[in-house]
């Protein structure tokens, strides 16, 4: 079995009806991952929520390398991790971390 990233595996699953079109489903996969980034009650009871969020952030960062690889072209422009703000292709630099906004709590003013 190939070692594909979570976001690619999810995109391929979403494109099951048209397997060659999986790169067009990367943003849909990212949206799903963003939805599950915050663990629910059962998930928090089973394990560490901070680790889960860090893992989802890592999977979301992979969308940059997948959708902008030479094999797949420039791909869609995309959106923020919650899918609320459209990001044109020039809004994000070549640093994969630009796709993720990490919030580790509010700092006291």
Jmol script that loads the backbone (N, CA, C; Angstrom):
load data "model"
ATOM      1  N   UNK A   1       0.843  -1.182   0.000  1.00  0.00           N
ATOM      2  CA  UNK A   1       0.000   0.000   0.000  1.00  0.00           C
ATOM      3  C   UNK A   1       0.887   1.243   0.000  1.00  0.00           C
ATOM      4  N   UNK A   2       0.509   2.228  -0.784  1.00  0.00           N
ATOM      5  CA  UNK A   2       1.260   3.475  -0.855  1.00  0.00           C
ATOM      6  C   UNK A   2       1.069   4.278   0.418  1.00  0.00           C
ATOM      7  N   UNK A   3       2.116   5.015   0.789  1.00  0.00           N
ATOM      8  CA  UNK A   3       2.048   5.856   1.977  1.00  0.00           C
ATOM      9  C   UNK A   3       1.550   7.238   1.565  1.00  0.00           C
ATOM     10  N   UNK A   4       0.249   7.388   1.460  1.00  0.00           N
ATOM     11  CA  UNK A   4      -0.367   8.660   1.074  1.00  0.00           C
ATOM     12  C   UNK A   4      -0.763   9.431   2.327  1.00  0.00           C
ATOM     13  N   UNK A   5      -0.738  10.744   2.205  1.00  0.00           N
ATOM     14  CA  UNK A   5      -1.144  11.575   3.330  1.00  0.00           C
ATOM     15  C   UNK A   5      -2.644  11.404   3.579  1.00  0.00           C
ATOM     16  N   UNK A   6      -3.054  11.761   4.790  1.00  0.00           N
ATOM     17  CA  UNK A   6      -4.470  11.666   5.141  1.00  0.00           C
ATOM     18  C   UNK A   6      -5.327  12.498   4.197  1.00  0.00           C
ATOM     19  N   UNK A   7      -4.895  13.712   3.900  1.00  0.00           N
ATOM     20  CA  UNK A   7      -5.713  14.580   3.052  1.00  0.00           C
ATOM     21  C   UNK A   7      -5.834  14.016   1.635  1.00  0.00           C
ATOM     22  N   UNK A   8      -4.772  13.392   1.120  1.00  0.00           N
ATOM     23  CA  UNK A   8      -4.862  12.771  -0.204  1.00  0.00           C
ATOM     24  C   UNK A   8      -5.771  11.555  -0.170  1.00  0.00           C
ATOM     25  N   UNK A   9      -5.659  10.742   0.878  1.00  0.00           N
ATOM     26  CA  UNK A   9      -6.547   9.570   0.976  1.00  0.00           C
ATOM     27  C   UNK A   9      -8.003   9.992   1.041  1.00  0.00           C
ATOM     28  N   UNK A  10      -8.284  11.040   1.800  1.00  0.00           N
ATOM     29  CA  UNK A  10      -9.651  11.530   1.908  1.00  0.00           C
ATOM     30  C   UNK A  10     -10.130  12.092   0.566  1.00  0.00           C
ATOM     31  N   UNK A  11      -9.283  12.851  -0.125  1.00  0.00           N
ATOM     32  CA  UNK A  11      -9.648  13.401  -1.440  1.00  0.00           C
ATOM     33  C   UNK A  11      -9.918  12.281  -2.440  1.00  0.00           C
ATOM     34  N   UNK A  12      -9.103  11.254  -2.403  1.00  0.00           N
ATOM     35  CA  UNK A  12      -9.320  10.113  -3.306  1.00  0.00           C
ATOM     36  C   UNK A  12     -10.641   9.406  -2.987  1.00  0.00           C
ATOM     37  N   UNK A  13     -10.960   9.297  -1.709  1.00  0.00           N
ATOM     38  CA  UNK A  13     -12.238   8.692  -1.325  1.00  0.00           C
ATOM     39  C   UNK A  13     -13.403   9.538  -1.839  1.00  0.00           C
ATOM     40  N   UNK A  14     -13.302  10.849  -1.691  1.00  0.00           N
ATOM     41  CA  UNK A  14     -14.374  11.740  -2.156  1.00  0.00           C
ATOM     42  C   UNK A  14     -14.535  11.697  -3.672  1.00  0.00           C
ATOM     43  N   UNK A  15     -13.471  11.354  -4.374  1.00  0.00           N
ATOM     44  CA  UNK A  15     -13.509  11.300  -5.839  1.00  0.00           C
ATOM     45  C   UNK A  15     -13.692   9.878  -6.354  1.00  0.00           C
ATOM     46  N   UNK A  16     -14.248   9.007  -5.545  1.00  0.00           N
ATOM     47  CA  UNK A  16     -14.371   7.597  -5.929  1.00  0.00           C
ATOM     48  C   UNK A  16     -15.090   7.405  -7.263  1.00  0.00           C
ATOM     49  N   UNK A  17     -16.060   8.250  -7.573  1.00  0.00           N
ATOM     50  CA  UNK A  17     -16.799   8.120  -8.830  1.00  0.00           C
ATOM     51  C   UNK A  17     -15.949   8.523 -10.036  1.00  0.00           C
ATOM     52  N   UNK A  18     -14.920   9.333  -9.808  1.00  0.00           N
ATOM     53  CA  UNK A  18     -14.017   9.781 -10.875  1.00  0.00           C
ATOM     54  C   UNK A  18     -12.601   9.832 -10.304  1.00  0.00           C
ATOM     55  N   UNK A  19     -11.946   8.668 -10.154  1.00  0.00           N
ATOM     56  CA  UNK A  19     -10.675   8.586  -9.448  1.00  0.00           C
ATOM     57  C   UNK A  19      -9.583   9.536  -9.939  1.00  0.00           C
ATOM     58  N   UNK A  20      -9.564   9.849 -11.217  1.00  0.00           N
ATOM     59  CA  UNK A  20      -8.534  10.750 -11.735  1.00  0.00           C
ATOM     60  C   UNK A  20      -8.752  12.197 -11.314  1.00  0.00           C
ATOM     61  N   UNK A  21      -9.930  12.512 -10.818  1.00  0.00           N
ATOM     62  CA  UNK A  21     -10.254  13.893 -10.429  1.00  0.00           C
ATOM     63  C   UNK A  21      -9.978  14.165  -8.951  1.00  0.00           C
ATOM     64  N   UNK A  22      -9.276  13.268  -8.270  1.00  0.00           N
ATOM     65  CA  UNK A  22      -9.070  13.451  -6.835  1.00  0.00           C
ATOM     66  C   UNK A  22      -8.393  14.778  -6.483  1.00  0.00           C
ATOM     67  N   UNK A  23      -7.472  15.333  -7.303  1.00  0.00           N
ATOM     68  CA  UNK A  23      -6.874  16.621  -6.906  1.00  0.00           C
ATOM     69  C   UNK A  23      -7.903  17.744  -6.773  1.00  0.00           C
ATOM     70  N   UNK A  24      -9.004  17.634  -7.486  1.00  0.00           N
ATOM     71  CA  UNK A  24     -10.043  18.665  -7.376  1.00  0.00           C
ATOM     72  C   UNK A  24     -10.829  18.543  -6.081  1.00  0.00           C
ATOM     73  N   UNK A  25     -10.642  17.465  -5.360  1.00  0.00           N
ATOM     74  CA  UNK A  25     -11.367  17.240  -4.107  1.00  0.00           C
ATOM     75  C   UNK A  25     -10.513  17.525  -2.871  1.00  0.00           C
ATOM     76  N   UNK A  26      -9.283  18.002  -3.062  1.00  0.00           N
ATOM     77  CA  UNK A  26      -8.390  18.289  -1.931  1.00  0.00           C
ATOM     78  C   UNK A  26      -8.997  19.342  -1.014  1.00  0.00           C
ATOM     79  N   UNK A  27      -9.589  20.378  -1.573  1.00  0.00           N
ATOM     80  CA  UNK A  27     -10.188  21.420  -0.739  1.00  0.00           C
ATOM     81  C   UNK A  27     -11.393  20.894   0.030  1.00  0.00           C
ATOM     82  N   UNK A  28     -12.167  19.990  -0.566  1.00  0.00           N
ATOM     83  CA  UNK A  28     -13.277  19.361   0.155  1.00  0.00           C
ATOM     84  C   UNK A  28     -12.740  18.529   1.319  1.00  0.00           C
ATOM     85  N   UNK A  29     -11.649  17.815   1.062  1.00  0.00           N
ATOM     86  CA  UNK A  29     -11.031  17.021   2.122  1.00  0.00           C
ATOM     87  C   UNK A  29     -10.530  17.933   3.243  1.00  0.00           C
ATOM     88  N   UNK A  30      -9.934  19.069   2.880  1.00  0.00           N
ATOM     89  CA  UNK A  30      -9.450  20.018   3.883  1.00  0.00           C
ATOM     90  C   UNK A  30     -10.605  20.568   4.714  1.00  0.00           C
ATOM     91  N   UNK A  31     -11.718  20.817   4.082  1.00  0.00           N
ATOM     92  CA  UNK A  31     -12.891  21.314   4.815  1.00  0.00           C
ATOM     93  C   UNK A  31     -13.374  20.298   5.837  1.00  0.00           C
ATOM     94  N   UNK A  32     -13.386  19.035   5.447  1.00  0.00           N
ATOM     95  CA  UNK A  32     -13.806  17.982   6.371  1.00  0.00           C
ATOM     96  C   UNK A  32     -12.831  17.895   7.543  1.00  0.00           C
ATOM     97  N   UNK A  33     -11.537  17.940   7.245  1.00  0.00           N
ATOM     98  CA  UNK A  33     -10.549  17.892   8.320  1.00  0.00           C
ATOM     99  C   UNK A  33     -10.698  19.084   9.260  1.00  0.00           C
ATOM    100  N   UNK A  34     -10.967  20.271   8.701  1.00  0.00           N
ATOM    101  CA  UNK A  34     -11.152  21.456   9.546  1.00  0.00           C
ATOM    102  C   UNK A  34     -12.360  21.281  10.460  1.00  0.00           C
ATOM    103  N   UNK A  35     -13.396  20.617   9.962  1.00  0.00           N
ATOM    104  CA  UNK A  35     -14.591  20.380  10.783  1.00  0.00           C
ATOM    105  C   UNK A  35     -14.308  19.463  11.965  1.00  0.00           C
ATOM    106  N   UNK A  36     -13.408  18.521  11.786  1.00  0.00           N
ATOM    107  CA  UNK A  36     -13.143  17.575  12.869  1.00  0.00           C
ATOM    108  C   UNK A  36     -11.924  17.968  13.696  1.00  0.00           C
ATOM    109  N   UNK A  37     -11.384  19.147  13.448  1.00  0.00           N
ATOM    110  CA  UNK A  37     -10.194  19.584  14.184  1.00  0.00           C
ATOM    111  C   UNK A  37     -10.462  19.689  15.686  1.00  0.00           C
ATOM    112  N   UNK A  38     -11.619  20.181  16.056  1.00  0.00           N
ATOM    113  CA  UNK A  38     -11.951  20.312  17.473  1.00  0.00           C
ATOM    114  C   UNK A  38     -12.603  19.013  17.939  1.00  0.00           C
ATOM    115  N   UNK A  39     -11.954  18.276  18.845  1.00  0.00           N
ATOM    116  CA  UNK A  39     -12.512  16.998  19.287  1.00  0.00           C
ATOM    117  C   UNK A  39     -13.824  17.178  20.039  1.00  0.00           C
ATOM    118  N   UNK A  40     -14.706  16.201  19.882  1.00  0.00           N
ATOM    119  CA  UNK A  40     -15.971  16.237  20.619  1.00  0.00           C
ATOM    120  C   UNK A  40     -15.773  15.625  22.012  1.00  0.00           C
ATOM    121  N   UNK A  41     -16.834  15.536  22.761  1.00  0.00           N
ATOM    122  CA  UNK A  41     -16.757  15.053  24.142  1.00  0.00           C
ATOM    123  C   UNK A  41     -16.173  13.643  24.224  1.00  0.00           C
ATOM    124  N   UNK A  42     -16.646  12.743  23.380  1.00  0.00           N
ATOM    125  CA  UNK A  42     -16.163  11.357  23.413  1.00  0.00           C
ATOM    126  C   UNK A  42     -14.677  11.292  23.049  1.00  0.00           C
ATOM    127  N   UNK A  43     -14.262  12.100  22.077  1.00  0.00           N
ATOM    128  CA  UNK A  43     -12.858  12.110  21.675  1.00  0.00           C
ATOM    129  C   UNK A  43     -11.975  12.660  22.792  1.00  0.00           C
ATOM    130  N   UNK A  44     -12.428  13.726  23.454  1.00  0.00           N
ATOM    131  CA  UNK A  44     -11.647  14.296  24.557  1.00  0.00           C
ATOM    132  C   UNK A  44     -11.514  13.291  25.698  1.00  0.00           C
ATOM    133  N   UNK A  45     -12.556  12.511  25.919  1.00  0.00           N
ATOM    134  CA  UNK A  45     -12.503  11.501  26.979  1.00  0.00           C
ATOM    135  C   UNK A  45     -11.520  10.377  26.629  1.00  0.00           C
ATOM    136  N   UNK A  46     -11.323  10.134  25.337  1.00  0.00           N
ATOM    137  CA  UNK A  46     -10.461   9.030  24.902  1.00  0.00           C
ATOM    138  C   UNK A  46      -8.991   9.411  24.811  1.00  0.00           C
ATOM    139  N   UNK A  47      -8.682  10.702  24.661  1.00  0.00           N
ATOM    140  CA  UNK A  47      -7.283  11.064  24.487  1.00  0.00           C
ATOM    141  C   UNK A  47      -7.037  12.556  24.551  1.00  0.00           C
ATOM    142  N   UNK A  48      -5.821  12.939  24.234  1.00  0.00           N
ATOM    143  CA  UNK A  48      -5.355  14.316  24.336  1.00  0.00           C
ATOM    144  C   UNK A  48      -5.825  15.164  23.150  1.00  0.00           C
ATOM    145  N   UNK A  49      -6.651  16.162  23.443  1.00  0.00           N
ATOM    146  CA  UNK A  49      -7.181  17.038  22.397  1.00  0.00           C
ATOM    147  C   UNK A  49      -6.110  17.878  21.729  1.00  0.00           C
ATOM    148  N   UNK A  50      -5.088  18.304  22.468  1.00  0.00           N
ATOM    149  CA  UNK A  50      -4.013  19.105  21.872  1.00  0.00           C
ATOM    150  C   UNK A  50      -3.243  18.297  20.826  1.00  0.00           C
ATOM    151  N   UNK A  51      -3.011  17.036  21.131  1.00  0.00           N
ATOM    152  CA  UNK A  51      -2.329  16.167  20.162  1.00  0.00           C
ATOM    153  C   UNK A  51      -3.189  15.988  18.922  1.00  0.00           C
ATOM    154  N   UNK A  52      -4.480  15.779  19.106  1.00  0.00           N
ATOM    155  CA  UNK A  52      -5.405  15.627  17.984  1.00  0.00           C
ATOM    156  C   UNK A  52      -5.379  16.874  17.090  1.00  0.00           C
ATOM    157  N   UNK A  53      -5.494  18.055  17.700  1.00  0.00           N
ATOM    158  CA  UNK A  53      -5.487  19.296  16.922  1.00  0.00           C
ATOM    159  C   UNK A  53      -4.173  19.460  16.174  1.00  0.00           C
ATOM    160  N   UNK A  54      -3.062  19.119  16.797  1.00  0.00           N
ATOM    161  CA  UNK A  54      -1.753  19.208  16.137  1.00  0.00           C
ATOM    162  C   UNK A  54      -1.682  18.254  14.944  1.00  0.00           C
ATOM    163  N   UNK A  55      -2.270  17.090  15.090  1.00  0.00           N
ATOM    164  CA  UNK A  55      -2.275  16.117  13.995  1.00  0.00           C
ATOM    165  C   UNK A  55      -3.130  16.614  12.831  1.00  0.00           C
ATOM    166  N   UNK A  56      -4.276  17.188  13.137  1.00  0.00           N
ATOM    167  CA  UNK A  56      -5.139  17.727  12.078  1.00  0.00           C
ATOM    168  C   UNK A  56      -4.447  18.905  11.390  1.00  0.00           C
ATOM    169  N   UNK A  57      -3.788  19.780  12.160  1.00  0.00           N
ATOM    170  CA  UNK A  57      -3.032  20.885  11.563  1.00  0.00           C
ATOM    171  C   UNK A  57      -1.975  20.358  10.591  1.00  0.00           C
ATOM    172  N   UNK A  58      -1.276  19.294  10.980  1.00  0.00           N
ATOM    173  CA  UNK A  58      -0.258  18.703  10.107  1.00  0.00           C
ATOM    174  C   UNK A  58      -0.887  18.180   8.819  1.00  0.00           C
ATOM    175  N   UNK A  59      -2.049  17.533   8.936  1.00  0.00           N
ATOM    176  CA  UNK A  59      -2.742  17.033   7.742  1.00  0.00           C
ATOM    177  C   UNK A  59      -3.201  18.187   6.859  1.00  0.00           C
ATOM    178  N   UNK A  60      -3.675  19.276   7.457  1.00  0.00           N
ATOM    179  CA  UNK A  60      -4.120  20.427   6.673  1.00  0.00           C
ATOM    180  C   UNK A  60      -2.950  21.097   5.959  1.00  0.00           C
ATOM    181  N   UNK A  61      -1.780  21.136   6.577  1.00  0.00           N
ATOM    182  CA  UNK A  61      -0.610  21.715   5.908  1.00  0.00           C
ATOM    183  C   UNK A  61      -0.260  20.942   4.649  1.00  0.00           C
ATOM    184  N   UNK A  62      -0.550  19.638   4.622  1.00  0.00           N
ATOM    185  CA  UNK A  62      -0.252  18.819   3.446  1.00  0.00           C
ATOM    186  C   UNK A  62      -1.034  19.252   2.213  1.00  0.00           C
ATOM    187  N   UNK A  63      -2.141  19.929   2.411  1.00  0.00           N
ATOM    188  CA  UNK A  63      -2.933  20.328   1.237  1.00  0.00           C
ATOM    189  C   UNK A  63      -2.119  21.253   0.344  1.00  0.00           C
ATOM    190  N   UNK A  64      -1.223  22.043   0.926  1.00  0.00           N
ATOM    191  CA  UNK A  64      -0.383  22.946   0.116  1.00  0.00           C
ATOM    192  C   UNK A  64       0.524  22.149  -0.811  1.00  0.00           C
ATOM    193  N   UNK A  65       1.182  21.142  -0.289  1.00  0.00           N
ATOM    194  CA  UNK A  65       2.112  20.380  -1.117  1.00  0.00           C
ATOM    195  C   UNK A  65       1.379  19.539  -2.159  1.00  0.00           C
ATOM    196  N   UNK A  66       0.178  19.100  -1.853  1.00  0.00           N
ATOM    197  CA  UNK A  66      -0.579  18.286  -2.809  1.00  0.00           C
ATOM    198  C   UNK A  66      -1.144  19.149  -3.928  1.00  0.00           C
ATOM    199  N   UNK A  67      -1.830  20.226  -3.580  1.00  0.00           N
ATOM    200  CA  UNK A  67      -2.519  21.009  -4.604  1.00  0.00           C
ATOM    201  C   UNK A  67      -1.584  21.881  -5.413  1.00  0.00           C
ATOM    202  N   UNK A  68      -0.329  22.063  -4.974  1.00  0.00           N
ATOM    203  CA  UNK A  68       0.614  22.889  -5.724  1.00  0.00           C
ATOM    204  C   UNK A  68       1.825  22.114  -6.201  1.00  0.00           C
ATOM    205  N   UNK A  69       1.705  20.797  -6.255  1.00  0.00           N
ATOM    206  CA  UNK A  69       2.824  20.003  -6.735  1.00  0.00           C
ATOM    207  C   UNK A  69       2.879  20.061  -8.260  1.00  0.00           C
ATOM    208  N   UNK A  70       4.054  19.847  -8.842  1.00  0.00           N
ATOM    209  CA  UNK A  70       4.166  19.885 -10.302  1.00  0.00           C
ATOM    210  C   UNK A  70       3.298  18.837 -10.986  1.00  0.00           C
ATOM    211  N   UNK A  71       3.025  17.734 -10.288  1.00  0.00           N
ATOM    212  CA  UNK A  71       2.206  16.674 -10.878  1.00  0.00           C
ATOM    213  C   UNK A  71       0.762  17.122 -11.046  1.00  0.00           C
ATOM    214  N   UNK A  72       0.269  17.903 -10.099  1.00  0.00           N
ATOM    215  CA  UNK A  72      -1.148  18.241 -10.076  1.00  0.00           C
ATOM    216  C   UNK A  72      -1.446  19.673 -10.494  1.00  0.00           C
ATOM    217  N   UNK A  73      -0.462  20.427 -10.894  1.00  0.00           N
ATOM    218  CA  UNK A  73      -0.698  21.805 -11.309  1.00  0.00           C
ATOM    219  C   UNK A  73      -0.908  22.707 -10.117  1.00  0.00           C
ATOM    220  N   UNK A  74      -1.413  23.906 -10.347  1.00  0.00           N
ATOM    221  CA  UNK A  74      -1.593  24.865  -9.277  1.00  0.00           C
ATOM    222  C   UNK A  74      -2.797  24.559  -8.417  1.00  0.00           C
ATOM    223  N   UNK A  75      -3.713  23.783  -8.902  1.00  0.00           N
ATOM    224  CA  UNK A  75      -4.867  23.416  -8.098  1.00  0.00           C
ATOM    225  C   UNK A  75      -5.741  24.605  -7.783  1.00  0.00           C
ATOM    226  N   UNK A  76      -6.761  24.399  -6.983  1.00  0.00           N
ATOM    227  CA  UNK A  76      -7.662  25.486  -6.634  1.00  0.00           C
ATOM    228  C   UNK A  76      -6.995  26.466  -5.691  1.00  0.00           C
ATOM    229  N   UNK A  77      -7.489  27.681  -5.671  1.00  0.00           N
ATOM    230  CA  UNK A  77      -6.903  28.699  -4.804  1.00  0.00           C
ATOM    231  C   UNK A  77      -7.089  28.326  -3.349  1.00  0.00           C
ATOM    232  N   UNK A  78      -8.244  27.841  -2.969  1.00  0.00           N
ATOM    233  CA  UNK A  78      -8.452  27.349  -1.628  1.00  0.00           C
ATOM    234  C   UNK A  78      -9.135  28.333  -0.714  1.00  0.00           C
ATOM    235  N   UNK A  79      -9.132  27.986   0.554  1.00  0.00           N
ATOM    236  CA  UNK A  79      -9.772  28.810   1.559  1.00  0.00           C
ATOM    237  C   UNK A  79      -9.060  28.567   2.879  1.00  0.00           C
ATOM    238  N   UNK A  80      -9.441  29.340   3.881  1.00  0.00           N
ATOM    239  CA  UNK A  80      -8.855  29.117   5.198  1.00  0.00           C
ATOM    240  C   UNK A  80      -9.310  27.762   5.721  1.00  0.00           C
ATOM    241  N   UNK A  81      -8.755  27.335   6.855  1.00  0.00           N
ATOM    242  CA  UNK A  81      -9.037  25.989   7.327  1.00  0.00           C
ATOM    243  C   UNK A  81     -10.486  25.737   7.659  1.00  0.00           C
ATOM    244  N   UNK A  82     -11.250  26.767   7.965  1.00  0.00           N
ATOM    245  CA  UNK A  82     -12.672  26.580   8.232  1.00  0.00           C
ATOM    246  C   UNK A  82     -13.507  26.705   6.961  1.00  0.00           C
ATOM    247  N   UNK A  83     -12.888  27.067   5.832  1.00  0.00           N
ATOM    248  CA  UNK A  83     -13.603  27.206   4.576  1.00  0.00           C
ATOM    249  C   UNK A  83     -14.413  28.478   4.485  1.00  0.00           C
ATOM    250  N   UNK A  84     -14.124  29.455   5.350  1.00  0.00           N
ATOM    251  CA  UNK A  84     -14.932  30.671   5.391  1.00  0.00           C
ATOM    252  C   UNK A  84     -14.349  31.815   4.575  1.00  0.00           C
ATOM    253  N   UNK A  85     -13.024  31.861   4.431  1.00  0.00           N
ATOM    254  CA  UNK A  85     -12.378  32.970   3.746  1.00  0.00           C
ATOM    255  C   UNK A  85     -11.643  32.432   2.531  1.00  0.00           C
ATOM    256  N   UNK A  86     -12.007  32.919   1.373  1.00  0.00           N
ATOM    257  CA  UNK A  86     -11.349  32.488   0.152  1.00  0.00           C
ATOM    258  C   UNK A  86      -9.924  33.009   0.115  1.00  0.00           C
ATOM    259  N   UNK A  87      -8.991  32.139  -0.256  1.00  0.00           N
ATOM    260  CA  UNK A  87      -7.591  32.528  -0.370  1.00  0.00           C
ATOM    261  C   UNK A  87      -7.145  32.419  -1.820  1.00  0.00           C
ATOM    262  N   UNK A  88      -6.839  33.550  -2.464  1.00  0.00           N
ATOM    263  CA  UNK A  88      -6.297  33.462  -3.816  1.00  0.00           C
ATOM    264  C   UNK A  88      -4.907  32.833  -3.761  1.00  0.00           C
ATOM    265  N   UNK A  89      -4.444  32.294  -4.873  1.00  0.00           N
ATOM    266  CA  UNK A  89      -3.181  31.570  -4.868  1.00  0.00           C
ATOM    267  C   UNK A  89      -2.005  32.438  -4.434  1.00  0.00           C
ATOM    268  N   UNK A  90      -2.067  33.758  -4.630  1.00  0.00           N
ATOM    269  CA  UNK A  90      -0.947  34.608  -4.226  1.00  0.00           C
ATOM    270  C   UNK A  90      -1.041  35.049  -2.762  1.00  0.00           C
ATOM    271  N   UNK A  91      -2.072  34.621  -2.051  1.00  0.00           N
ATOM    272  CA  UNK A  91      -2.228  35.007  -0.643  1.00  0.00           C
ATOM    273  C   UNK A  91      -1.355  34.178   0.283  1.00  0.00           C
ATOM    274  N   UNK A  92      -0.884  33.066  -0.219  1.00  0.00           N
ATOM    275  CA  UNK A  92      -0.103  32.166   0.609  1.00  0.00           C
ATOM    276  C   UNK A  92       1.271  31.995  -0.003  1.00  0.00           C
ATOM    277  N   UNK A  93       2.306  32.134   0.821  1.00  0.00           N
ATOM    278  CA  UNK A  93       3.677  31.962   0.349  1.00  0.00           C
ATOM    279  C   UNK A  93       4.002  30.493   0.200  1.00  0.00           C
ATOM    280  N   UNK A  94       5.261  30.203   0.037  1.00  0.00           N
ATOM    281  CA  UNK A  94       5.684  28.810  -0.146  1.00  0.00           C
ATOM    282  C   UNK A  94       5.915  28.097   1.175  1.00  0.00           C
ATOM    283  N   UNK A  95       5.626  28.753   2.285  1.00  0.00           N
ATOM    284  CA  UNK A  95       5.720  28.134   3.598  1.00  0.00           C
ATOM    285  C   UNK A  95       4.405  27.420   3.866  1.00  0.00           C
ATOM    286  N   UNK A  96       4.448  26.076   3.972  1.00  0.00           N
ATOM    287  CA  UNK A  96       3.212  25.318   4.157  1.00  0.00           C
ATOM    288  C   UNK A  96       2.470  25.739   5.410  1.00  0.00           C
ATOM    289  N   UNK A  97       3.151  26.265   6.390  1.00  0.00           N
ATOM    290  CA  UNK A  97       2.497  26.684   7.630  1.00  0.00           C
ATOM    291  C   UNK A  97       1.600  27.898   7.420  1.00  0.00           C
ATOM    292  N   UNK A  98       1.772  28.623   6.310  1.00  0.00           N
ATOM    293  CA  UNK A  98       0.904  29.766   6.026  1.00  0.00           C
ATOM    294  C   UNK A  98      -0.562  29.357   5.930  1.00  0.00           C
ATOM    295  N   UNK A  99      -0.824  28.105   5.622  1.00  0.00           N
ATOM    296  CA  UNK A  99      -2.205  27.647   5.461  1.00  0.00           C
ATOM    297  C   UNK A  99      -2.896  27.467   6.805  1.00  0.00           C
ATOM    298  N   UNK A 100      -2.135  27.403   7.854  1.00  0.00           N
ATOM    299  CA  UNK A 100      -2.687  27.098   9.162  1.00  0.00           C
ATOM    300  C   UNK A 100      -2.529  28.299  10.082  1.00  0.00           C
ATOM    301  N   UNK A 101      -3.556  28.587  10.818  1.00  0.00           N
ATOM    302  CA  UNK A 101      -3.500  29.635  11.828  1.00  0.00           C
ATOM    303  C   UNK A 101      -3.540  28.937  13.177  1.00  0.00           C
ATOM    304  N   UNK A 102      -2.408  28.931  13.832  1.00  0.00           N
ATOM    305  CA  UNK A 102      -2.325  28.252  15.105  1.00  0.00           C
ATOM    306  C   UNK A 102      -2.650  29.228  16.224  1.00  0.00           C
ATOM    307  N   UNK A 103      -3.582  28.844  17.066  1.00  0.00           N
ATOM    308  CA  UNK A 103      -3.977  29.667  18.194  1.00  0.00           C
ATOM    309  C   UNK A 103      -3.745  28.867  19.464  1.00  0.00           C
ATOM    310  N   UNK A 104      -2.856  29.348  20.295  1.00  0.00           N
ATOM    311  CA  UNK A 104      -2.546  28.638  21.521  1.00  0.00           C
ATOM    312  C   UNK A 104      -3.093  29.378  22.730  1.00  0.00           C
ATOM    313  N   UNK A 105      -4.207  30.023  22.567  1.00  0.00           N
ATOM    314  CA  UNK A 105      -4.830  30.750  23.672  1.00  0.00           C
ATOM    315  C   UNK A 105      -4.517  32.232  23.593  1.00  0.00           C
ATOM    316  N   UNK A 106      -5.332  32.981  24.259  1.00  0.00           N
ATOM    317  CA  UNK A 106      -5.190  34.432  24.283  1.00  0.00           C
ATOM    318  C   UNK A 106      -4.083  34.821  25.248  1.00  0.00           C
ATOM    319  N   UNK A 107      -3.284  35.789  24.873  1.00  0.00           N
ATOM    320  CA  UNK A 107      -2.259  36.335  25.760  1.00  0.00           C
ATOM    321  C   UNK A 107      -2.889  37.450  26.584  1.00  0.00           C
ATOM    322  N   UNK A 108      -2.475  37.566  27.825  1.00  0.00           N
ATOM    323  CA  UNK A 108      -2.967  38.654  28.663  1.00  0.00           C
ATOM    324  C   UNK A 108      -2.416  39.980  28.164  1.00  0.00           C
ATOM    325  N   UNK A 109      -3.272  40.969  28.108  1.00  0.00           N
ATOM    326  CA  UNK A 109      -2.856  42.274  27.594  1.00  0.00           C
ATOM    327  C   UNK A 109      -2.139  43.072  28.649  1.00  0.00           C
TER     328      UNK A 109
END
end "model"
wireframe off; spacefill off
backbone 0.3
color backbone group
